[in-house]
C-alpha cells in the first residue's frame, strides 16, 4: 500500500536552502579541521596581503578582466 502526502513547494524550497547552508558549514568545518586546509588558508591570506589576488564584485567585472 502506497501513501501520499502533499508538501507545499515553499516548504521544499526552504528545506533545500537550509540543506545548502548546512553543507557550506560542514565544508568549512572540514577545511578547518585538517592541517592541509589550515595551510591553504594561511597561504591564501599571505597571497592576498601581498596583492596576488584579485577581487570582483560581480561576474561582469570578471568578464572585463578576462578580456584585457
Buried (B, 14 or more C-beta within 10 A) or exposed (E): EEEEEEEEEEEEEEEEEEEEEEEEEEEEEEEEEEEEBEEEEEEEEEEEEEEEEEEEEEEEEEEEEEEE
